[in-house]
Amino acid sequence: MGVATTTVRAVNGLTGRWAGVSEDGTAFSAAGVWPLLARLAGGAEGAARAELAEALGLPAGQARDAASELLAAMSAMRGLDTALGLWTKRTLELREEWEEGLPADAHGVLTGDPVADHQALDAWAVKRTAGLIDRMPVTLAEDTEMVLASALTMRTQWLSPFQEVDLETAYEPWAGKPRLGLRRSSAVLDRVGVADTPGGYVTELKVLGNNALDVHLLLGEEDMKPVQVMEAGVDILAGRCAVVPGPRLPFGNVGPGLLVEKVRRTRPVPPSLDVTTVAYHMNASHDLLALHRLFGLTTARDTSRGHFPGVSDFPLAIGSAKQNIMARFGARGFEAAAVTALSAVAGGVPDVRYVTTRIRAAFHRPFAFLALHRHTRLVLMAGWVTDPLPFPEDDTPVSSVGSAAATHSGCRC
């Protein structure tokens, strides 16, 4: 099942705006937030409805159907699992037209016991993310009438795995202790390119997964801010910034961390792309109400009156809105999960006669990543890497995403 281009642009637009207010060393998923805001917008009125529509990038009247289409499309993507959950007090009556379209098993009950309810919500988060997220990011209070949540989990294995190495870098914060580097070489030069963006030049590397879920690594010029690099990545996806691909790059230092050179070989060999990057494991939590303007929740926070008559006759306002996320990039693949919840309250000398081209791409200092669906170009996760995984002291290979988690589950970026 497909998803409308307008919806992809709207979700990616929220990704770009969120990047604009993000701090160093974080990860986030606009694709996990957008469907929830869209469901709320369909039942909102007045200023709350207008603010949500602006945040969504779509008219509120189109938001609910767009959210249903988006969730259905994501559920059909290989390697991606999504879920929508709704919990209400037994006394809260929802409008049938607003509840329409929710999965049959999505509606649960809030008992009013915060401990028991949180245990049930946490169990849902664990189940829907296969244990990658262990807690529902929601604040329950006595006047919590409703919780609306989404879960998104993605997994992919690289078409061309990396080799684990001890990272060599001159970037001082990373050079202070051994870091887990990743290296690989291929003859496919167009996986890398350079874009001239408003903030400066950005090197883009596409790391392809075996199920059309890919991760794009983005390295900007040294004086570029994280927001500029992440926004550049979204602009590249949207076609607003042209990328010069590897085969068309001139010789020399042509972009951040990117060198194109002629090398002599002892035998005829094709051109090569040599890549070095780092393994990372990130965890982050976000309070969406702290960014209420970004998410269109400014008016909806006002608990002195209700803002969602299309949801229920009972007056509802937003009491909390949070997201928990993790992302893990390893030698064999990538996995990530996000749970978002909104609560409504009340050697030698060889014969080198042959010459070939070699491109060397080195992500040896902080960089951005976008995890996306290759065909729709929908961004599912985004982040900024500041603290790679340490190199294993016991020399035990961290050969898969799963083993990296077991060894370094406490690492945060």
N, C-alpha and C positions, 0 to 999 in steps of 0.2 A: 504494500500500500504506500502511495506517495504522500508527500507533504507539499503544500503550496509554497512557491518561491517567496511570496509575501510573508509567510509565517517564518521561514528560515531567516529571512532578512530581519524580521522583528526580533527573533531570539538572539541572533548574532549581534544585532544592534544593542540589546541589553548587555550582552557579553562585553562589547566595547565600552559601554558607559560604566559598567562595573569595574572594568580594568582601570578606568580613569580615576577611580577613587580608592583603588587597592593599594595596600602597603607592600613593602618588600616581603618576600618569602611566604607566599600564600597560594592557595588554589581555591577555585570556586566553580559553580555550575549554574549558569543562567538558565540552561535547559531544565534544571530541576525546579527552579522558582517560577518560570514563566507560565506553565500550565495552571499553577495554583492561583496566581494573580488573575489569569484569564477567567477562571471559574468564578472568582469573587467579583470581577468586573461585570459579569453577566447579571449579577444580582444586586449590584450597587445602584445608588442614585445620587444626584446632585454633585457636589464637589468631589466626593470620594470616587464616583464613577468617572469623572473627567480626568482626575489624577491617575487612576489606574490605566485608563486608555492611553494617556500620554506615555506612561512607563512601558506599556506593552508595545506601543508602536502600531496599534490596530484599533479601530473603533470598538467600543465596548459591546456593541450589538453583534459583532462578528467573533468576539473573543471565545465564547464557550465552544462553538463549533470548531474553531481553530485549535483550541486546546485538545478537544477529543481527537481531531485528525492528527495532531502532533503526537499524542500519546500512542495512538494506534500505529502510526508510522514507526515510532521508535521501538515499539514492541515487536515489530516485524523485522527489525535490523538484526542480523546475525551478530552474536557476541554482546548484545545489549538487552538487559532486563529492566523493565520499568513497572512501577505499581503506583496506584493511587489509593489512598485510604481516607476514610471519613468516620469520625466518631462523634456522637452527640449524646447529650443527656436524654433520658427517656421522655422527659417532658417537653423537649424542643421539637416542634412540628415544622418540617421543611416543606417548601413548596414543591409539588411534584414536577413542575416544569424545570426547576433548577436542579433537582436530584436526577432528572432524566439523563441518561447517557453514562452514569457512573457504573462501574463493574458491579455485577450482582453481589459479589462477596466483599465489596469495599466498605460497607456501612457497618460500623461497630457501635458499641454503647459505652458511654462514660458513666461509671457507677457513682461518682462523687467522692470516692475514696482516692485521694491523690497517690498514695503508695501503690495500691492495686492497679489503678489506671496507668500509672507510669510503667509498671512492670509489663502490662499488656502492650503498651505502645513500644517499649524497648524490644519486646519479643518480636513484634512486627518488623521493626527496623533490622534486627538480626536476621530474620528469616528472608526478608526481601533483598538483603544485600549479601547473603551467604556468609554472614559474620564479619564483613568488612567494616560495618558500622554497628556499634553495640548499644547505642543510646539514641532515643528520639529527641531531637533538639526542640523541646517545647517546655514552656512553663505552665504548670497546671495550678489553678487557684480555685477557691470555692465557687467563684462566679464564672468559671470556664464552662461555656455551653457547647462548644464545638471545636474539634481539631480537624484540620484538613492537611494531609501530608502526601508527599511524593517520595519515591525511592528510585534511584537510577544507578545501575551497575553495569560497567563495561569491562570486557576482557578481550585481548587480542594477542596473538603470537606473531612475532616478526617474520616476514617472508625471508629475510636474511638476518640470522641472529648475529649478535655481537660477541666478541671475545673479551673476557674480563681481564683487565690490566691494572697495574698501579699507575694512577694518573700522574703525569708530569705536567706541571703548570707553574708559571711565574706569578700567578694571581695570589698575593700573599695570604689572604684569609683561607684559601684552599690548600696552599703549599705548606701550611703549618703542621699538618698531620696527613698520613697516607690516605688517599681517597680512592674509591672504587671507580676506575675508569672503564669505559667500554670502547672497543675499537673494531672496525670492520672495513673491508675493501670490496668494491664492486666495479663493474664496467658500465653501470648505468649513471651517466653524468647528469641527467636532467632531474635527479632527485634533489639537487642543490641549485640555488639561484640567489641573485642579489636584487633587492628592490631599493629604489630611491624614494624614500618616504618623507613626509613633511618634517619629521624629527631627525632624519639622517639615514644613512645606508643601513639596511638590515639584511643579514644572511638568513635564508630559509632552507631548512633541511626537512624533507619529507621521509618519515620512517613508516613504511607501509606494513599494515597488519594483514593476516591471512583471511580476514572476514570483512574487509572494506572499512574497518575502523583503524584510522591512522593517527599518528602524532606528528605534528609539525613543530620543530625546534626553531627558535628565532633568536638570533644574536645581533644586538645592535652595536652601534659605535660606543666606545667606552664612556662618553659623557652623556649618553642617552639615558633617560629615566625609565624605570620599568613600565610605567603607563604608556610611554611613547612606543616602546617595543611591542607590547601586547596590542595596543590599538592598531599598530602597523600590520600585525598579523591578521586582524579582522578585515582591515582595508585590502590586504592582498587577496583574501578569500573572496571578497566582494568585487574584485577587479578594479578597485579604485587606485591601486598602485601596481604598475607593471613590474614583472620579475624577468630579469635576464637569466635564462637557464644556463646550466653548466657548460653545455657544448658551445655556447655563443660567447662565453666569457673570454676576455683577452688575457695574455700572460701577465703575471705579477700579483701583487697583493690587491685583489679586486674587491674585497668586501671584508667586513669584520670576521676575523678568524679564518679567512679564506685565501688560499694561495694557489695560483695556477702556474705550473712550471713545465718546462721541457726536461725530460730525464733520459739518460742513456741506459739501454738494456743490452743484455747479452744475446737476446733473441727477440723476434718480433712479438710484441704483446699489444693488446688493445689499450686505449686510454683507461685510466682508473680514477675512482673517487675514493679517497681514504678519509674515513671519518673517525674522530675521537670525541666522545662526550662522557657523561657521568651517569651513574645509577643514582636514583633518588627515591625517597619515600617521604611523602608529605601528609600531614594532617592539619586541618584547619577548621575553625568554627566561626560562624558569622552571625551577628545580631542584625537582622535586616531592618529593624526599627531604628537602629542607629544611622541607617542610610534611608530613612523613610521617604525622602524626596525622590531618590533614585528609583524606588520601587512603587511609587504612587500611593504610599500609605500614610501621608501626612494627616489628612482629614479623618481617615478610617481609624486612627488611634484615639480619637476623641470619644471617651466612654460616657460622656454626658447624654448621648443620644445614639440611636441606631442609624446605620448607613447602608444596610443590605435588605431592604424590604422584598427584593426578589428572591432572597434565600429563605426568609421566614418572617412571619408577622411579628415574632419576638424581636425586640431591638438588639442588634448585634454590632459590636465594634471589635477591632483587632487588639488583642491583649499581648500577643507575642508573635514573633516571626523570626525563625532561626534556621541555619543550615549547618550540618556537619558533613565534612568531606575528607576523603583520603585519595591519594594518587601514588602509584608505585611504578617506576620505570626501571626495567632490568634488562639483562642480556638477551633473554628470550622473548620478552613481551611486556605488555602494559596492562595494568588493571586499576580501576578507580571506582569509587562509589560516592554517592551523595544522597543524604536524606534531608528533606526540607519540610518544615512544619509551620503552619500558621494556626494560632488559637484565637477563637472568637470568644470574648467575654461579654455574663453580663460579664765478513773479512775477506783478502787477496786482491789482485789486479786483474779484473775480468776484461774480456774482449767486448767493448761497448760500442759496436758499430751501429746499433739500432736506436732510434729516438722515438719517444712517445710522449703523450701529455698526461700529467698527473695533477689532479685537484686534491688539495688537502684542506679539509674542514675541521676546525678545532673549536669545540664548545668548552673552553677552559676557564670560563668565568661566568657569572650569573647570566641566565638567559630565560626566555619565556617559552611556554609550550601551549599548544592548542590541540586537544584531542577531539577528533571530528569524524563524521561519517563521510567517506570519500565521495559518494555519488551525489548526495544532497548538499554537501559542504556545511552541514549543520554542526556547530560547535557544541560539544557535550560537556567538556571540562576545559578549564584554562588555569594557568598559574605562572609563577615566577620562581625559579630555582635558585636558592642562595646557599644551600648546605647539603652537598652530595653525601651519599653514604660513605662511611669510613671503609678502608680496605680491611678485609678480615685479618685479624692479628694471627689467627691460627692457620692461615693459608687455606682454609676450607673454601672451596668454590661456592660462590653465590650464583648458581647457574640458572636459577629460574626466579620468576616473580615471587612464587610461594616461599622459597627458602630465604629470600631476602626479608620477607615479612617475619619469619620465625627468628632470624638472627638480629634484626634491627627494628623490631616493632616499636621501639620507643623513640626512634629518630623523628625529629620534626624539622620542617623547613619553613 
